[in-house]
Amino acid sequence: MTKSTVNAPAPAVNDVRDRILETASELFYRRGVRAVGVDLVVEKSGVAKTSLYRHFGTKDDLIAAFLKREDLDFWNTWDQVAEQHADDAGAELDAHFEWIGERVGRDNYRGCPQINTAAEFPEAGHPARKVAETHMREMRRRLKTIAGRLAVTAPDRLAGQLAVLINGAFVSMQVFEPGEATGLLRDAAHALIAAGRS
């Protein structure tokens, strides 16, 4: 063993965990969670299988961590946009459709991780499905808050319609022309808002 190897600091525990989660996240998103085994995650992340299981007790725990990571990224973006438009619900909604439309228009976009994973795990009690359902409920709650500020007669109904619209965009990326998603989302939302005010 060389002197530099002997004196090299051991990788930090969080570095190993982060590397495993980063690798798994990329593989799960690109290939689907059921198609990716822990052996592939171990191989691609360059860690021992015992390290994976030390940080994530089961593959299901790793899948749930992947979804929580994606969830955090999504809501951080949402919150940044919301802060910029705190006084104008219509502008906030349009701004959300701007970044969501950009997201679904990416060449490497494979759909919403929560929707994709929920489709792979029909069991209601599965940890990954619980994270996905929590994400969907949170989206509806946030949309209802925006809808309430838009002075529509039925904010909860509009929130449900907007959630269907957004989730539809997440699973329709293959049919959008380049740059089309944002405009379609906005136009449909404006029609729903107008109908909700009449």
C-alpha positions as CSV (number, residue, x, y, z in Angstrom):
1,M,0.0,0.0,0.0
2,T,1.4,3.4,-0.9
3,K,1.9,6.1,1.7
4,S,-0.7,8.3,0.0
5,T,-3.2,5.5,0.2
6,V,-2.5,4.9,3.9
7,N,-2.8,8.6,4.7
8,A,-5.8,9.3,2.5
9,P,-8.9,10.1,4.5
10,A,-11.7,7.6,4.4
11,P,-14.7,8.8,2.4
12,A,-17.1,10.6,4.6
13,V,-20.3,8.6,5.4
14,N,-22.5,11.2,3.7
15,D,-20.3,11.1,0.6
16,V,-20.9,7.4,0.2
17,R,-24.6,7.7,0.9
18,D,-24.8,10.6,-1.6
19,R,-22.9,8.7,-4.3
20,I,-25.2,5.7,-3.9
21,L,-28.3,7.9,-4.0
22,E,-27.0,9.9,-7.0
23,T,-26.2,6.7,-8.9
24,A,-29.5,5.0,-8.0
25,S,-31.5,8.1,-8.9
26,E,-30.0,8.4,-12.3
27,L,-30.6,4.7,-13.0
28,F,-34.1,4.6,-11.5
29,Y,-35.2,7.6,-13.5
30,R,-33.6,6.4,-16.8
31,R,-34.5,2.7,-16.6
32,G,-37.4,2.4,-14.1
33,V,-37.1,1.3,-10.5
34,R,-38.1,-2.3,-11.0
35,A,-35.6,-2.7,-13.9
36,V,-32.7,-1.6,-11.7
37,G,-31.3,-4.1,-9.2
38,V,-29.1,-3.3,-6.2
39,D,-26.2,-5.1,-7.9
40,L,-26.2,-2.6,-10.7
41,V,-26.4,0.4,-8.3
42,V,-23.4,-1.1,-6.4
43,E,-21.4,-1.6,-9.5
44,K,-22.1,1.9,-11.0
45,S,-21.5,3.7,-7.7
46,G,-18.3,1.8,-6.9
47,V,-19.3,0.9,-3.3
48,A,-19.7,-2.4,-1.5
49,K,-23.2,-3.9,-1.2
50,T,-22.8,-3.7,2.6
51,S,-22.4,0.1,2.3
52,L,-25.6,0.3,0.3
53,Y,-27.5,-1.7,2.9
54,R,-25.9,0.3,5.7
55,H,-27.4,3.5,4.3
56,F,-30.6,2.1,2.8
57,G,-31.9,-1.0,4.6
58,T,-33.7,-2.2,1.6
59,K,-34.1,-1.4,-2.1
60,D,-37.6,0.0,-1.2
61,D,-35.9,2.4,1.2
62,L,-33.5,3.4,-1.6
63,I,-36.4,4.0,-4.0
64,A,-38.2,6.1,-1.4
65,A,-35.0,8.2,-0.8
66,F,-34.8,8.7,-4.6
67,L,-38.4,10.0,-4.7
68,K,-37.9,12.2,-1.7
69,R,-34.8,13.7,-3.4
70,E,-36.8,14.4,-6.5
71,D,-39.6,15.8,-4.4
72,L,-37.3,18.2,-2.7
73,D,-35.9,19.4,-6.0
74,F,-39.4,19.9,-7.4
75,W,-40.7,21.8,-4.4
76,N,-37.6,24.0,-4.1
77,T,-38.2,25.1,-7.7
78,W,-41.9,25.6,-7.0
79,D,-41.1,27.7,-3.9
80,Q,-38.6,29.9,-5.7
81,V,-41.2,30.7,-8.4
82,A,-43.9,31.3,-5.8
83,E,-41.8,33.8,-3.9
84,Q,-41.3,35.8,-7.0
85,H,-45.1,36.2,-7.6
86,A,-46.5,36.3,-4.0
87,D,-48.8,39.2,-4.9
88,D,-50.2,37.9,-8.2
89,A,-51.7,34.4,-8.3
90,G,-52.2,34.5,-12.1
91,A,-48.6,35.4,-12.7
92,E,-47.5,32.7,-10.3
93,L,-49.5,30.1,-12.1
94,D,-48.1,31.2,-15.5
95,A,-44.6,31.1,-14.1
96,H,-45.1,27.6,-12.8
97,F,-46.3,26.5,-16.2
98,E,-43.2,28.1,-17.7
99,W,-40.7,26.0,-15.7
100,I,-42.9,22.9,-15.9
101,G,-43.3,23.3,-19.7
102,E,-39.5,23.7,-19.9
103,R,-39.0,20.6,-17.8
104,V,-41.3,18.3,-19.8
105,G,-39.7,19.6,-23.0
106,R,-36.2,18.4,-22.2
107,D,-34.7,15.8,-24.4
108,N,-33.8,13.6,-21.4
109,Y,-37.2,14.0,-19.7
110,R,-38.8,10.6,-18.9
111,G,-41.8,11.8,-17.0
112,C,-42.6,12.6,-13.4
113,P,-40.6,10.2,-11.1
114,Q,-43.5,10.0,-8.7
115,I,-46.1,9.1,-11.4
116,N,-43.7,6.6,-13.0
117,T,-42.9,4.9,-9.7
118,A,-46.5,4.8,-8.5
119,A,-47.4,3.0,-11.8
120,E,-44.7,0.4,-11.0
121,F,-45.9,-0.2,-7.5
122,P,-49.7,-0.7,-7.2
123,E,-49.4,-1.8,-3.5
124,A,-50.9,1.1,-1.5
125,G,-48.6,0.5,1.5
126,H,-45.4,0.5,-0.5
127,P,-42.9,3.2,0.8
128,A,-42.4,4.6,-2.7
129,R,-46.1,4.8,-3.5
130,K,-46.6,6.7,-0.2
131,V,-44.0,9.3,-1.2
132,A,-45.6,9.6,-4.6
133,E,-49.1,10.0,-3.1
134,T,-47.8,12.6,-0.7
135,H,-46.3,14.5,-3.6
136,M,-49.6,14.5,-5.5
137,R,-51.6,15.6,-2.4
138,E,-49.1,18.5,-1.8
139,M,-49.5,19.6,-5.5
140,R,-53.2,19.7,-5.1
141,R,-53.0,21.6,-1.9
142,R,-50.7,24.2,-3.4
143,L,-52.8,24.6,-6.4
144,K,-55.9,25.1,-4.2
145,T,-54.1,27.9,-2.5
146,I,-53.4,29.6,-5.8
147,A,-56.9,28.9,-7.0
148,G,-58.3,30.6,-3.9
149,R,-56.4,33.7,-4.7
150,L,-57.8,33.7,-8.3
151,A,-61.3,34.4,-7.1
152,V,-62.9,31.4,-8.7
153,T,-66.2,30.0,-7.4
154,A,-64.8,26.5,-6.6
155,P,-61.1,26.6,-5.8
156,D,-60.8,22.9,-4.9
157,R,-62.4,22.0,-8.3
158,L,-60.0,24.2,-10.2
159,A,-57.1,22.8,-8.2
160,G,-58.1,19.3,-9.2
161,Q,-58.4,20.4,-12.8
162,L,-55.0,22.1,-12.8
163,A,-53.5,19.0,-11.1
164,V,-54.9,16.8,-13.9
165,L,-53.5,19.3,-16.5
166,I,-50.0,19.3,-15.0
167,N,-49.9,15.5,-14.5
168,G,-51.1,15.1,-18.0
169,A,-48.2,17.2,-19.2
170,F,-45.8,15.0,-17.2
171,V,-46.9,11.9,-19.0
172,S,-47.4,13.5,-22.5
173,M,-43.9,14.6,-23.2
174,Q,-43.6,12.4,-26.3
175,V,-46.5,14.2,-28.1
176,F,-45.3,17.8,-27.6
177,E,-43.7,19.7,-30.3
178,P,-40.5,21.5,-29.2
179,G,-41.3,24.5,-27.0
180,E,-45.1,23.8,-27.2
181,A,-45.8,22.6,-23.6
182,T,-45.7,25.9,-21.8
183,G,-48.2,27.6,-24.2
184,L,-50.6,24.6,-24.1
185,L,-50.5,24.5,-20.3
186,R,-51.1,28.3,-20.0
187,D,-53.9,28.3,-22.5
188,A,-55.7,25.4,-20.9
189,A,-55.3,26.9,-17.4
190,H,-56.6,30.3,-18.5
191,A,-59.7,28.6,-20.1
192,L,-60.3,26.6,-16.8
193,I,-59.9,29.8,-14.7
194,A,-62.3,31.7,-17.0
195,A,-64.8,28.9,-16.7
196,G,-64.4,28.9,-12.9
197,R,-65.3,32.6,-12.7
198,S,-68.5,32.4,-14.7
